[in-house]
Amino acid sequence: MRIVVCVKEVLDPDAVGAYALAGSLVIGDDGKTLTQTTIPTLMNAYDEQAIEAALRIREAGVECTITVVSIGEDATTILRHAVALGADTVVAIPPPAPDPDCHAVSALLSAYVRSSGGADLVLCGRQASDDDQGVVPAFVAESLGVPLVDIARSVTAEDTSDPQSLRVTRVTPDGDEIVRVACPAVVTVSSELGEPRYPTMPMRMSARRVEPEVVTADELGLSGADLEIRVGTVRQTVPTVKGDCEFITGDTPADIADRLVARLVEDRVLQQK
């Protein structure tokens, strides 16, 4: 079984939130990009859980290879992290133009899957934390002509010795939904899968020596029309974020507790009998 996991490098959401809360998140003169250059980047958290889903399939007894692919100017750091987690191979695809939209990204990903011999399962995070669109997996499934199952909390092979179909538990507003899907398929993974594993120190050290395979758009046979940007950012704005925190003090812990209860009763959070 061949599993391809698509990952994206994003700005650290916690750092972005901290800047926004402090009122120091600033959009540049172009109206589109942030002026901060110290915000760290990392692998999109949902994509990291997609790698975890692939590793759990392998640990369940399915003989498989796990390939992690990313599109970006320099995706080496997150791809080495994927190797440290347990990926077998990693692939970087430099975008032919800066800031490719969802159509261009999906064209590159689906072309890679086809050109590399196909995949029995393509796993993606349910969405990226920077734009929250979550449309690329659907475009990839459409391009590959395979079914899409979204927002999965569990992905397992029905027969580990011959994984021709998958059992996927989806998260819905009305509770979990269990579906069966034939391979090949695209599945998006949600945070309900659970916390991804941490790489061990030996795996980290080994991954530092790994250089991702680089595949260009020309090698994938894509023309300018295939990569035409159809959706572009016109303007970004930073909303005003206000922190509303009140510290309750007192001489003793019991005094603080009494004042807290009194305040909760006053705000009608608690009802006094």
Secondary structure, 3 states (H helix, E strand, C coil): CEEEEEECEEECHHHHHHHHHHCCCCECCCCCCECCCCCCEEECHHHHHHHHHHHHHHHCCCCCEEEEEEECCCCHHHHHHHHHHCCCEEEEECCCCCCCCHHHHHHHHHHHHHHCCCCCEEEEECCCCCCCCCCHHHHHHHHHCCCEEEEEEEEEECCCCCCCEEEEEEEECCEEEEEEEECCEEEEECHHHCCCCCCCHHHHHHHCCCCCEECCCCCCCCCCCCCCCCCCCCCCCCCCCCCCCCCCCCCCHHHHHHHHHHHHHHCCCCCCC
